[in-house]
């Protein structure tokens, strides 16, 4: 993988690339909390009051009241019995799995899960069995294959970052044995999904019970840094007793903990954030569908376009740059095999920025006579070219091309 060039984020929804200021739809700072004035003020005041770093494990001399306050606030926000703050969201999965090692006969994992869950499974000391992406029927098949006496752990993303789809947790619970432990990596869903932002569990209408573990990051919907493990109080204590990763790690810097506290308060209190995010998501996705792009019906604020040829990728890149938009081209675990364009939508993008994306990408695929998706050609907007089949995963909505100039601006 080639290391990309440096970017400087500016004005909340833009980046500076060389001398150009471009609209920014990369990253997953869904509410732009990383640049919220009150969060920035909390960061600065935290540095003045507490210094930068405790320079020790929390289980030696590095514990601090801010960590406990942050855990209390996270448990309250997510309606969890307990929370434990850890250095990063990635480490949250590793620490949880290290703590659970030896408890299970089999671990079952969605085959499109984030690499943090795959890495975490290495700690479990049991076979890892994949099931098809978001497929409860295939999960049922795998469960039956494990046998009636199996002790199971289910591993899945809550919201999948490749397309914003959510794990069908309620369907999974219908086919899982009652004593199955479920570990949900809700890095992208926490703060976003559900009526009040509690994440994938709330989105699926699944009650939080003692066998449900939710891991989150503070770097996406909360725009700061760090991770957390949400679950029963007994789990928290077991982590303190068993996880060498937690015991041997320095916690996140205190100014960032202070900033995270303020960010959680803002996200919890400002209902307008989620309303604006839902509006912007609907605008961009509806506009892209009307232009002919097949997008899944998914609750997350992510729109993915996946051309199959390098020439098609180059055409889209050129169109986006010409439209003043940084091309959000990624190649990431859990996504399509080749590079794809992942537009991460925020509550703070303007209607003009959303319309510019729709205009810049041009006409999307259409269905051919045999049912495959046909994508726009390399000759520029308006031309057609056979070649791209519909991607697997969530069901794609049928494009509606009746409107010739789709966009998000309200009609006067």
NORJOMO-V23348 format. One record per residue. RES is the residue in one small letter. PSI is psi in whole degrees, 0 to 359 (none if undefined). OMEGA is omega in radians with two decimals (none if undefined). BURIAL is # if it has 9 or more other ideal C-beta (glycine too) atoms within 8 Angstrom, else .. Layout:
# NORJOMO-V23348
res=RES psi=PSI omega=OMEGA burial=BURIAL
res=RES psi=PSI omega=OMEGA burial=BURIAL
This chain:
# NORJOMO-V23348
res=x psi=135 omega=-3.12 burial=.
res=x psi=131 omega=3.11 burial=.
res=x psi=126 omega=3.14 burial=.
res=x psi=162 omega=3.12 burial=.
res=x psi=162 omega=-3.11 burial=.
res=x psi=147 omega=3.08 burial=.
res=x psi=151 omega=3.03 burial=#
res=x psi=114 omega=3.11 burial=.
res=x psi=136 omega=-3.11 burial=#
res=x psi=154 omega=3.00 burial=.
res=x psi=34 omega=2.99 burial=.
res=x psi=314 omega=-3.08 burial=.
res=x psi=21 omega=-3.13 burial=#
res=x psi=162 omega=2.97 burial=#
res=x psi=157 omega=3.02 burial=#
res=x psi=122 omega=3.10 burial=#
res=x psi=106 omega=-3.01 burial=.
res=x psi=240 omega=3.12 burial=.
res=x psi=5 omega=-3.07 burial=.
res=x psi=143 omega=3.01 burial=.
res=x psi=119 omega=-3.03 burial=.
res=x psi=144 omega=3.00 burial=#
res=x psi=143 omega=-2.99 burial=#
res=x psi=117 omega=3.09 burial=#
res=x psi=25 omega=3.08 burial=#
res=x psi=181 omega=-3.07 burial=#
res=x psi=175 omega=-3.09 burial=.
res=x psi=41 omega=3.07 burial=.
res=x psi=76 omega=-2.88 burial=#
res=x psi=332 omega=3.10 burial=#
res=x psi=6 omega=-3.10 burial=#
res=x psi=39 omega=3.09 burial=#
res=x psi=336 omega=-3.11 burial=#
res=x psi=338 omega=3.13 burial=#
res=x psi=15 omega=3.11 burial=#
res=x psi=132 omega=-3.07 burial=#
res=x psi=321 omega=-3.12 burial=.
res=x psi=326 omega=3.10 burial=.
res=x psi=319 omega=3.08 burial=#
res=x psi=321 omega=3.12 burial=#
res=x psi=321 omega=3.11 burial=#
res=x psi=323 omega=3.08 burial=#
res=x psi=312 omega=-3.11 burial=#
res=x psi=317 omega=3.14 burial=#
res=x psi=326 omega=3.08 burial=#
res=x psi=321 omega=3.11 burial=#
res=x psi=319 omega=3.14 burial=#
res=x psi=318 omega=-3.02 burial=.
res=x psi=323 omega=-2.94 burial=.
res=x psi=349 omega=-3.02 burial=#
res=x psi=186 omega=-3.00 burial=.
res=x psi=317 omega=-2.85 burial=.
res=x psi=137 omega=3.09 burial=.
res=x psi=342 omega=3.01 burial=#
res=x psi=34 omega=3.10 burial=.
res=x psi=160 omega=3.04 burial=.
res=x psi=151 omega=3.08 burial=#
res=x psi=340 omega=-3.12 burial=#
res=x psi=5 omega=2.98 burial=.
res=x psi=263 omega=-3.12 burial=.
res=x psi=14 omega=-3.04 burial=.
res=x psi=9 omega=3.12 burial=#
res=x psi=155 omega=-3.10 burial=.
res=x psi=150 omega=-3.12 burial=#
res=x psi=329 omega=3.13 burial=.
res=x psi=322 omega=3.14 burial=#
res=x psi=317 omega=3.13 burial=#
res=x psi=321 omega=3.11 burial=#
res=x psi=320 omega=3.10 burial=#
res=x psi=320 omega=3.10 burial=#
res=x psi=320 omega=3.10 burial=#
res=x psi=319 omega=-3.11 burial=#
res=x psi=322 omega=3.10 burial=#
res=x psi=316 omega=3.11 burial=#
res=x psi=322 omega=3.11 burial=#
res=x psi=314 omega=-3.11 burial=.
res=x psi=315 omega=-3.06 burial=#
res=x psi=4 omega=3.14 burial=#
res=x psi=44 omega=3.12 burial=.
res=x psi=154 omega=3.11 burial=#
res=x psi=324 omega=-3.05 burial=.
res=x psi=157 omega=3.07 burial=#
res=x psi=148 omega=3.04 burial=#
res=x psi=121 omega=3.12 burial=#
res=x psi=135 omega=-3.14 burial=#
res=x psi=167 omega=-3.00 burial=#
res=x psi=322 omega=-3.13 burial=#
res=x psi=163 omega=3.06 burial=#
res=x psi=321 omega=3.11 burial=#
res=x psi=316 omega=-3.13 burial=#
res=x psi=336 omega=3.14 burial=#
res=x psi=316 omega=3.12 burial=#
res=x psi=317 omega=-3.11 burial=#
res=x psi=316 omega=-3.12 burial=#
res=x psi=318 omega=3.12 burial=#
res=x psi=314 omega=-3.12 burial=#
res=x psi=319 omega=3.12 burial=#
res=x psi=322 omega=3.13 burial=#
res=x psi=326 omega=-3.08 burial=#
res=x psi=358 omega=-3.06 burial=#
res=x psi=133 omega=3.10 burial=#
res=x psi=356 omega=-3.08 burial=.
res=x psi=346 omega=-2.92 burial=.
res=x psi=153 omega=3.04 burial=#
res=x psi=332 omega=-3.13 burial=#
res=x psi=145 omega=2.96 burial=#
res=x psi=132 omega=-3.11 burial=#
res=x psi=130 omega=-3.02 burial=#
res=x psi=135 omega=3.00 burial=#
res=x psi=133 omega=-3.03 burial=#
res=x psi=358 omega=3.05 burial=.
res=x psi=17 omega=-3.11 burial=#
res=x psi=159 omega=3.12 burial=#
res=x psi=151 omega=-3.10 burial=#
res=x psi=338 omega=3.10 burial=.
res=x psi=325 omega=3.10 burial=#
res=x psi=322 omega=3.08 burial=#
res=x psi=317 omega=3.10 burial=#
res=x psi=321 omega=3.13 burial=#
res=x psi=324 omega=-3.09 burial=#
res=x psi=338 omega=3.13 burial=#
res=x psi=338 omega=3.13 burial=.
res=x psi=345 omega=-2.87 burial=#
res=x psi=341 omega=3.13 burial=#
res=x psi=45 omega=3.08 burial=.
res=x psi=163 omega=3.11 burial=#
res=x psi=144 omega=3.07 burial=.
res=x psi=123 omega=-3.08 burial=#
res=x psi=126 omega=3.12 burial=#
res=x psi=148 omega=2.92 burial=#
res=x psi=159 omega=-3.05 burial=#
res=x psi=145 omega=-3.04 burial=.
res=x psi=118 omega=3.05 burial=#
res=x psi=35 omega=-3.03 burial=#
res=x psi=99 omega=-3.10 burial=.
res=x psi=329 omega=3.12 burial=#
res=x psi=319 omega=3.11 burial=.
res=x psi=325 omega=3.05 burial=#
res=x psi=318 omega=3.11 burial=#
res=x psi=318 omega=3.10 burial=#
res=x psi=316 omega=-3.13 burial=#
res=x psi=319 omega=3.13 burial=#
res=x psi=315 omega=-3.13 burial=#
res=x psi=324 omega=3.14 burial=.
res=x psi=331 omega=-3.12 burial=.
res=x psi=337 omega=3.09 burial=#
res=x psi=159 omega=-3.04 burial=.
res=x psi=334 omega=-3.09 burial=.
res=x psi=6 omega=-3.10 burial=.
res=x psi=143 omega=3.00 burial=#
res=x psi=115 omega=-2.89 burial=#
res=x psi=146 omega=2.95 burial=#
res=x psi=126 omega=3.09 burial=#
res=x psi=132 omega=3.12 burial=#
res=x psi=126 omega=3.11 burial=#
res=x psi=152 omega=2.90 burial=#
res=x psi=151 omega=2.99 burial=#
res=x psi=310 omega=3.01 burial=#
res=x psi=129 omega=-3.07 burial=#
res=x psi=127 omega=-3.00 burial=#
res=x psi=347 omega=-3.11 burial=#
res=x psi=330 omega=-3.10 burial=#
res=x psi=3 omega=3.12 burial=#
res=x psi=8 omega=3.12 burial=#
res=x psi=157 omega=-3.09 burial=#
res=x psi=149 omega=3.08 burial=#
res=x psi=133 omega=3.11 burial=#
res=x psi=72 omega=-3.00 burial=#
res=x psi=322 omega=3.14 burial=#
res=x psi=320 omega=3.10 burial=#
res=x psi=322 omega=3.12 burial=.
res=x psi=317 omega=-3.10 burial=#
res=x psi=337 omega=3.10 burial=#
res=x psi=331 omega=-3.06 burial=.
res=x psi=351 omega=-3.13 burial=#
res=x psi=146 omega=3.00 burial=#
res=x psi=152 omega=-3.03 burial=.
res=x psi=335 omega=-3.10 burial=.
res=x psi=9 omega=3.12 burial=.
res=x psi=136 omega=3.01 burial=#
res=x psi=136 omega=-3.10 burial=#
res=x psi=122 omega=3.08 burial=#
res=x psi=112 omega=-3.09 burial=#
res=x psi=115 omega=3.01 burial=#
res=x psi=102 omega=-3.06 burial=#
res=x psi=39 omega=-3.13 burial=#
res=x psi=318 omega=-3.11 burial=#
res=x psi=332 omega=-3.09 burial=#
res=x psi=331 omega=-3.11 burial=#
res=x psi=125 omega=-3.10 burial=#
res=x psi=345 omega=-3.05 burial=#
res=x psi=304 omega=-3.03 burial=#
res=x psi=155 omega=3.12 burial=#
res=x psi=162 omega=-3.07 burial=#
res=x psi=324 omega=-3.11 burial=.
res=x psi=13 omega=3.07 burial=.
res=x psi=16 omega=-3.13 burial=#
res=x psi=354 omega=2.99 burial=#
res=x psi=201 omega=-3.00 burial=#
res=x psi=327 omega=3.13 burial=#
res=x psi=314 omega=3.11 burial=#
res=x psi=321 omega=3.13 burial=#
res=x psi=321 omega=-3.10 burial=#
res=x psi=354 omega=-3.09 burial=#
res=x psi=31 omega=-3.10 burial=.
res=x psi=128 omega=3.11 burial=#
res=x psi=147 omega=3.10 burial=.
res=x psi=109 omega=3.10 burial=#
res=x psi=178 omega=-2.98 burial=.
res=x psi=342 omega=3.13 burial=.
res=x psi=6 omega=-3.14 burial=.
res=x psi=122 omega=3.12 burial=#
res=x psi=129 omega=3.14 burial=#
res=x psi=125 omega=3.03 burial=#
res=x psi=144 omega=-3.12 burial=#
res=x psi=163 omega=2.98 burial=#
res=x psi=154 omega=3.06 burial=#
res=x psi=3 omega=-3.00 burial=#
res=x psi=357 omega=-3.10 burial=#
res=x psi=270 omega=-3.10 burial=#
res=x psi=336 omega=3.14 burial=#
res=x psi=352 omega=2.93 burial=#
res=x psi=19 omega=-3.10 burial=#
res=x psi=248 omega=-3.10 burial=#
res=x psi=153 omega=3.11 burial=#
res=x psi=177 omega=3.11 burial=#
res=x psi=175 omega=3.12 burial=#
res=x psi=151 omega=3.06 burial=#
res=x psi=124 omega=-3.07 burial=#
res=x psi=130 omega=-3.13 burial=#
res=x psi=207 omega=-3.13 burial=#
res=x psi=154 omega=3.10 burial=.
res=x psi=326 omega=3.12 burial=.
res=x psi=326 omega=3.09 burial=.
res=x psi=316 omega=3.13 burial=#
res=x psi=314 omega=-3.13 burial=#
res=x psi=324 omega=-3.14 burial=.
res=x psi=324 omega=3.07 burial=#
res=x psi=315 omega=3.12 burial=#
res=x psi=326 omega=-3.09 burial=#
res=x psi=329 omega=-2.90 burial=.
res=x psi=336 omega=-2.99 burial=#
res=x psi=110 omega=3.07 burial=#
res=x psi=329 omega=3.10 burial=.
res=x psi=316 omega=3.11 burial=#
res=x psi=315 omega=-3.10 burial=#
res=x psi=322 omega=-3.02 burial=#
res=x psi=9 omega=-3.08 burial=.
res=x psi=143 omega=2.98 burial=#
res=x psi=132 omega=-3.11 burial=#
res=x psi=172 omega=-3.11 burial=#
res=x psi=151 omega=-3.14 burial=#
res=x psi=142 omega=-3.07 burial=.
res=x psi=321 omega=3.09 burial=#
res=x psi=324 omega=3.11 burial=#
res=x psi=324 omega=3.06 burial=#
res=x psi=319 omega=3.11 burial=#
res=x psi=319 omega=3.10 burial=#
res=x psi=320 omega=3.13 burial=#
res=x psi=320 omega=3.08 burial=#
res=x psi=315 omega=-3.14 burial=#
res=x psi=320 omega=-3.13 burial=#
res=x psi=315 omega=3.12 burial=#
res=x psi=319 omega=3.11 burial=#
res=x psi=319 omega=3.14 burial=#
res=x psi=312 omega=-3.12 burial=#
res=x psi=323 omega=3.14 burial=#
res=x psi=324 omega=-3.01 burial=.
res=x psi=328 omega=-3.02 burial=.
res=x psi=91 omega=3.14 burial=.
res=x psi=340 omega=3.12 burial=.
res=x psi=334 omega=3.12 burial=.
res=x psi=309 omega=-3.11 burial=#
res=x psi=327 omega=3.11 burial=#
res=x psi=315 omega=3.12 burial=.
res=x psi=322 omega=3.12 burial=#
res=x psi=316 omega=3.12 burial=#
res=x psi=319 omega=3.13 burial=.
res=x psi=314 omega=-3.13 burial=.
res=x psi=320 omega=3.11 burial=#
res=x psi=314 omega=-3.14 burial=#
res=x psi=319 omega=-3.14 burial=.
res=x psi=309 omega=-3.06 burial=#
res=x psi=314 omega=-3.10 burial=#
res=x psi=316 omega=3.12 burial=#
res=x psi=320 omega=3.14 burial=#
res=x psi=318 omega=3.12 burial=#
res=x psi=321 omega=3.10 burial=#
res=x psi=317 omega=-3.13 burial=#
res=x psi=334 omega=3.07 burial=#
res=x psi=355 omega=3.07 burial=#
res=x psi=5 omega=-3.13 burial=#
res=x psi=127 omega=3.11 burial=#
res=x psi=117 omega=3.11 burial=#
res=x psi=144 omega=3.12 burial=#
res=x psi=153 omega=2.98 burial=#
res=x psi=99 omega=-3.04 burial=.
res=x psi=147 omega=-3.06 burial=#
res=x psi=344 omega=-3.04 burial=.
res=x psi=153 omega=-3.09 burial=#
res=x psi=56 omega=-3.12 burial=#
res=x psi=133 omega=3.05 burial=#
res=x psi=124 omega=-3.07 burial=#
res=x psi=129 omega=3.03 burial=#
res=x psi=128 omega=-3.00 burial=#
res=x psi=79 omega=3.02 burial=#
res=x psi=154 omega=-3.07 burial=#
res=x psi=343 omega=-3.11 burial=#
res=x psi=154 omega=3.12 burial=.
res=x psi=326 omega=-3.14 burial=.
res=x psi=324 omega=3.09 burial=.
res=x psi=321 omega=3.08 burial=#
res=x psi=316 omega=3.14 burial=#
res=x psi=321 omega=3.14 burial=#
res=x psi=316 omega=3.13 burial=#
res=x psi=319 omega=3.10 burial=#
res=x psi=313 omega=-3.13 burial=#
res=x psi=319 omega=3.13 burial=.
res=x psi=320 omega=3.14 burial=#
res=x psi=315 omega=3.12 burial=#
res=x psi=320 omega=3.11 burial=#
res=x psi=331 omega=3.11 burial=.
res=x psi=8 omega=3.11 burial=#
res=x psi=31 omega=-3.08 burial=#
res=x psi=131 omega=3.06 burial=#
res=x psi=125 omega=-3.09 burial=#
res=x psi=116 omega=-3.10 burial=#
res=x psi=63 omega=-3.08 burial=#
res=x psi=123 omega=-3.09 burial=#
res=x psi=156 omega=2.93 burial=#
res=x psi=108 omega=-2.87 burial=.
res=x psi=149 omega=3.11 burial=.
res=x psi=135 omega=3.14 burial=.
res=x psi=351 omega=3.12 burial=#
res=x psi=184 omega=3.06 burial=#
res=x psi=160 omega=-3.05 burial=.
res=x psi=322 omega=3.13 burial=.
res=x psi=177 omega=3.11 burial=.
res=x psi=150 omega=3.13 burial=.
res=x psi=163 omega=-3.14 burial=#
res=x psi=118 omega=3.14 burial=#
res=x psi=110 omega=3.12 burial=#
res=x psi=112 omega=3.08 burial=#
res=x psi=114 omega=-3.03 burial=#
res=x psi=141 omega=3.12 burial=#
res=x psi=165 omega=3.07 burial=#
res=x psi=342 omega=-3.01 burial=#
res=x psi=356 omega=3.05 burial=#
res=x psi=143 omega=3.13 burial=#
res=x psi=162 omega=3.06 burial=.
res=x psi=323 omega=-3.14 burial=#
res=x psi=320 omega=3.11 burial=.
res=x psi=320 omega=3.13 burial=#
res=x psi=316 omega=3.10 burial=#
res=x psi=324 omega=-3.12 burial=#
res=x psi=324 omega=3.09 burial=#
res=x psi=313 omega=-3.10 burial=#
res=x psi=318 omega=3.14 burial=#
res=x psi=321 omega=-3.04 burial=#
res=x psi=323 omega=-3.08 burial=#
res=x psi=339 omega=3.07 burial=#
res=x psi=192 omega=-3.09 burial=#
res=x psi=142 omega=-3.13 burial=#
res=x psi=194 omega=-3.11 burial=#
res=x psi=165 omega=2.98 burial=#
res=x psi=162 omega=3.11 burial=#
res=x psi=133 omega=3.03 burial=.
res=x psi=179 omega=-3.11 burial=#
res=x psi=329 omega=-3.12 burial=.
res=x psi=3 omega=3.06 burial=.
res=x psi=354 omega=-3.13 burial=.
res=x psi=160 omega=3.05 burial=#
res=x psi=136 omega=3.07 burial=#
res=x psi=133 omega=-3.01 burial=#
res=x psi=160 omega=3.11 burial=#
res=x psi=145 omega=-3.04 burial=#
res=x psi=179 omega=3.14 burial=.
res=x psi=358 omega=-3.04 burial=#
res=x psi=356 omega=3.09 burial=.
res=x psi=172 omega=-3.12 burial=.
res=x psi=139 omega=3.09 burial=.
res=x psi=335 omega=3.12 burial=.
res=x psi=162 omega=-3.12 burial=#
res=x psi=151 omega=-3.10 burial=#
res=x psi=133 omega=3.12 burial=#
res=x psi=146 omega=2.99 burial=.
res=x psi=322 omega=-3.00 burial=.
res=x psi=124 omega=3.06 burial=#
res=x psi=156 omega=3.14 burial=.
res=x psi=136 omega=-3.14 burial=#
res=x psi=153 omega=3.05 burial=.
res=x psi=168 omega=-3.14 burial=.
res=x psi=219 omega=-3.11 burial=#
res=x psi=152 omega=-3.11 burial=#
res=x psi=131 omega=-3.12 burial=.
res=x psi=140 omega=3.05 burial=#
res=x psi=142 omega=-3.14 burial=#
res=x psi=128 omega=-3.14 burial=.
res=x psi=145 omega=3.07 burial=#
res=x psi=107 omega=-3.04 burial=.
res=x psi=18 omega=-3.08 burial=#
res=x psi=331 omega=-3.14 burial=.
res=x psi=123 omega=-3.00 burial=.
res=x psi=333 omega=-3.11 burial=.
res=x psi=72 omega=-3.13 burial=.
res=x psi=152 omega=3.10 burial=#
res=x psi=178 omega=-3.06 burial=#
res=x psi=351 omega=-3.10 burial=#
res=x psi=134 omega=3.11 burial=.
res=x psi=145 omega=3.10 burial=.
res=x psi=140 omega=3.13 burial=.
res=x psi=none omega=none burial=.
